[in-house]
Amino acid sequence: MKITNVIPYVAWIGIRNQLLVKVETDDDTFGWGESGLSGRELAVEGAVKHYREFLIGKDPRRIGALWQEMYRSQYFEGGRVLTAAISAIDIALHDLVAKSLSVPVYQLLGGAQRERIECFACIPNNIPAADYKSLAQKLVDTKWNSLRTGFAALEGGDYSYTDGNDTTYDVRAAGVVTAQGVIDCREVMGPAAMIGCDVHHRLTVAEAATWLQRMPSGTLDYVEEPIRDESPEAYEALRKMTDVPFAIGEEFSSKWQFKPYIERNILQYARIDVCNVGGLTESVKVAAMAEANYIDLLLHNPLGPICTAASVHLGAASANFSHLESRSSPTESLATSDDEVFTARLPMEGNGYPLPTGPGLGVEVNEDALKNMTYQSWEPPRLWKPDGSYTNW
């Protein structure tokens, strides 16, 4: 079996562009993967085309060896663009090989360790905190027991998933209302529910410490990305100021970025993004590093059906899996799919996914429909503090 083509497709599907990659072989077996670097798909597409030049003619079953060749074949190893491209190709190779063996992808990762992959629901960042209580009640009514809120929008300062949307955003004021919204969620969902908050790295160490002190101990099960991740030392400083567990890593593009956070016990939940970190090959290694330090997996999943399926298979095969992010729940329904493009995808049942049983990832793509779809220029919202300085979306 030899690789005959590696084809990247960039298309606007639902609310954003998706970069899908198809790997073809000389025996007509093929697999699909997805890249996770949202907003910079054209850069990743270029990297995929570079890799295609030397992947053609290679044995697709040598997935680990091909990963090493892709990662180390240029002088400047790694980086988010390259690992996003490697991720898409690596996932496609797993899909392809599993199909050739007529087994689900998780069988290539050591086999299933659970019968169900449970999800957490999300409250988007553009929802006012005053709405949190009613949304939490919807989850209780539909038997969801895990929720992650956003960092709330302010009245008159809302923002949404639009192209280059500029908004004045008072981070401290948003923190006040978000804290109360999270307290409301805990009141509604009770002590057994798992509740987190995604700050989207908008705070400084001092701001994060102050904000976390606004909530009684036990309100939050975890805080996600309270500050930027470039400095493990900054997170260590914040660790001394709060007892709330940290969920970190959705922006990490390799095991080496996870390494100091895992070895120094800075994080308690690893937010692996299978479409950014280097695909399933690298995700399994990060999961093992996390397991050795009693760290659970809280998988990042904001993209399309292929990312979801790859994450489900990773969760199925990982001993330390906790929850998978879901963007389709009673509190949110992001349009990340298209029935014309994805003619089959993994079915969700209640608040999770039953263990897949079909070959490969379990996602089928109508390539003809995909060819007729186009890329659209898109930028994330731009948030500016009241004094005119920039803050993170």
Order of alpha helices (4+ residues) and beta strands (2+ residues): beta-beta-beta-alpha-alpha-alpha-beta-alpha-beta-beta-alpha-beta-alpha-beta-alpha-beta-alpha-beta-alpha-beta-alpha-beta-beta-beta-beta-beta-beta-alpha-beta-beta
